[in-house]
Amino acid sequence: MSKRSPVTPATNFLDKLGITYAKHTYDYQRKGSDVAADGLGVGLHDVIKTLIMQRDGGEPMIVLQHGDKEVSLKELARQIGAKNVEACEVKDAQRHTGHLVGGISPFGTKRQMPVYAEETILQLIRFYINGGHRGFVLEMTPAELMKALKVIPVKVAR
């Protein structure tokens, strides 16, 4: 690690719950799971994106997806019973989470939101997910994710 790992609302949240995870940093150049995968020397499929989206009347939600996949908004809306789903504007994503885009974590967010995760994430041995700061990633297992958050599995990858 080239720099000291930060303490963030995400790590504080996980520590309070006794969740096991490892901290990793990388040289943040721009947002993107590909940059994180390269910086960490891990596969893009094992880097999990934290996406802030909204349904129908603007109700925000968190969607976790593999770094090498996209979310089918139409399929997500169908599976959660919404008329439509769209990505939040940057300012709204930052307001809901308290994290800067490029550093958004599903842990320790300002606002509680439902968390949907691509079901195959829960089958990985371990994965890497943003720790609430740009260039800061947490390595954890699906079991620890499930202990920390009420995750709703979905099948929306494309």
C-alpha positions as CSV (number, residue, x, y, z in Angstrom):
1,M,0.0,0.0,0.0
2,S,1.4,3.3,-1.0
3,K,-0.7,5.5,1.3
4,R,-2.4,5.2,4.7
5,S,-5.9,3.7,4.6
6,P,-8.5,6.3,5.6
7,V,-11.2,5.9,8.2
8,T,-14.6,6.6,6.7
9,P,-18.2,6.4,7.6
10,A,-18.2,3.1,5.8
11,T,-15.4,1.6,7.9
12,N,-16.9,3.0,11.1
13,F,-20.2,1.4,10.2
14,L,-18.6,-2.0,9.5
15,D,-16.4,-1.8,12.6
16,K,-19.5,-1.2,14.8
17,L,-21.1,-4.3,13.4
18,G,-17.9,-6.4,13.8
19,I,-17.7,-7.1,10.1
20,T,-14.4,-8.6,8.8
21,Y,-12.8,-6.9,5.8
22,A,-9.4,-5.9,4.5
23,K,-8.4,-2.4,3.4
24,H,-6.7,-1.6,0.1
25,T,-5.6,1.6,-1.5
26,Y,-4.7,2.4,-5.1
27,D,-3.7,5.5,-7.1
28,Y,-7.0,7.1,-8.0
29,Q,-6.9,8.7,-11.4
30,R,-10.6,8.7,-12.4
31,K,-13.7,6.9,-11.4
32,G,-14.3,3.4,-12.7
33,S,-14.1,-0.2,-11.6
34,D,-11.5,-0.9,-14.4
35,V,-9.2,1.7,-12.7
36,A,-9.7,0.0,-9.3
37,A,-9.1,-3.5,-10.8
38,D,-5.9,-2.4,-12.5
39,G,-4.7,-0.5,-9.4
40,L,-5.4,-3.5,-7.1
41,G,-4.2,-6.2,-9.6
42,V,-7.5,-8.1,-9.4
43,G,-10.1,-9.2,-12.0
44,L,-12.7,-6.7,-13.1
45,H,-15.5,-9.2,-12.3
46,D,-14.4,-9.2,-8.6
47,V,-14.6,-5.4,-8.3
48,I,-18.2,-4.4,-7.3
49,K,-19.7,-1.1,-8.5
50,T,-22.0,0.8,-6.0
51,L,-24.6,2.5,-8.1
52,I,-27.1,5.0,-6.7
53,M,-30.4,4.8,-8.7
54,Q,-33.9,6.0,-8.2
55,R,-37.3,4.5,-8.9
56,D,-40.6,6.1,-10.0
57,G,-41.1,9.1,-7.7
58,G,-37.4,9.6,-7.0
59,E,-37.0,7.0,-4.2
60,P,-33.2,6.3,-4.1
61,M,-31.7,2.8,-3.9
62,I,-28.3,1.1,-4.0
63,V,-27.5,-1.4,-6.8
64,L,-24.4,-3.5,-6.6
65,Q,-23.0,-4.9,-9.9
66,H,-19.9,-6.6,-11.1
67,G,-17.3,-4.2,-12.6
68,D,-17.5,-5.9,-16.0
69,K,-21.3,-5.8,-16.2
70,E,-24.0,-3.2,-16.7
71,V,-27.4,-3.0,-15.1
72,S,-30.5,-3.6,-17.2
73,L,-32.7,-0.8,-15.9
74,K,-35.8,-2.3,-17.5
75,E,-35.2,-5.7,-15.9
76,L,-34.4,-4.1,-12.5
77,A,-37.7,-2.1,-12.6
78,R,-39.6,-5.3,-13.5
79,Q,-38.0,-7.3,-10.7
80,I,-38.6,-4.6,-8.0
81,G,-42.1,-3.7,-9.2
82,A,-41.3,-0.2,-10.3
83,K,-42.5,1.6,-13.4
84,N,-39.0,2.8,-14.2
85,V,-35.5,3.0,-12.7
86,E,-32.8,5.5,-13.6
87,A,-29.4,6.5,-12.4
88,C,-29.4,9.4,-9.9
89,E,-27.7,12.7,-10.8
90,V,-24.2,13.0,-9.3
91,K,-25.3,15.7,-6.8
92,D,-28.2,13.5,-5.6
93,A,-26.0,10.4,-5.3
94,Q,-23.6,12.4,-3.2
95,R,-26.4,13.9,-1.1
96,H,-28.0,10.5,-0.4
97,T,-24.7,8.8,0.5
98,G,-22.4,11.4,1.9
99,H,-19.7,10.1,-0.4
100,L,-18.2,11.6,-3.5
101,V,-18.8,9.9,-6.8
102,G,-15.8,7.7,-7.4
103,G,-15.8,6.9,-3.7
104,I,-19.4,5.8,-3.1
105,S,-19.8,2.9,-0.7
106,P,-23.0,1.0,0.2
107,F,-21.9,1.2,3.9
108,G,-22.4,4.1,6.3
109,T,-24.6,6.1,3.9
110,K,-26.3,9.3,5.1
111,R,-29.7,7.9,4.0
112,Q,-30.8,4.4,4.5
113,M,-31.8,2.9,1.1
114,P,-32.8,-0.6,-0.1
115,V,-29.7,-2.5,-1.4
116,Y,-30.1,-4.7,-4.5
117,A,-27.2,-6.9,-5.5
118,E,-26.6,-8.9,-8.6
119,E,-27.1,-12.5,-7.3
120,T,-23.8,-13.8,-8.7
121,I,-21.9,-11.4,-6.4
122,L,-23.2,-13.5,-3.5
123,Q,-21.5,-16.5,-5.1
124,L,-18.0,-15.0,-5.2
125,I,-15.4,-16.2,-2.8
126,R,-14.5,-12.6,-2.1
127,F,-14.8,-9.2,-3.8
128,Y,-13.6,-5.6,-3.7
129,I,-16.0,-2.8,-3.0
130,N,-15.5,0.9,-2.4
131,G,-14.7,1.9,1.1
132,G,-16.2,5.5,1.0
133,H,-13.2,7.3,-0.3
134,R,-11.6,7.6,-3.8
135,G,-8.8,5.1,-4.2
136,F,-9.9,3.1,-1.1
137,V,-11.4,-0.4,-1.5
138,L,-12.6,-3.0,1.0
139,E,-12.0,-6.7,0.4
140,M,-14.7,-8.9,1.9
141,T,-16.8,-12.0,1.5
142,P,-20.5,-12.2,0.5
143,A,-21.3,-13.6,4.0
144,E,-19.9,-10.4,5.6
145,L,-21.8,-8.2,3.1
146,M,-25.0,-10.0,4.1
147,K,-24.3,-9.5,7.8
148,A,-23.7,-5.8,7.2
149,L,-26.7,-5.0,4.9
150,K,-30.1,-6.3,4.1
151,V,-29.3,-7.3,0.5
152,I,-32.0,-8.2,-2.0
153,P,-30.6,-10.4,-4.7
154,V,-31.6,-9.5,-8.3
155,K,-30.7,-10.8,-11.7
156,V,-30.2,-7.7,-13.8
157,A,-26.7,-8.0,-15.4
158,R,-26.1,-7.4,-19.1
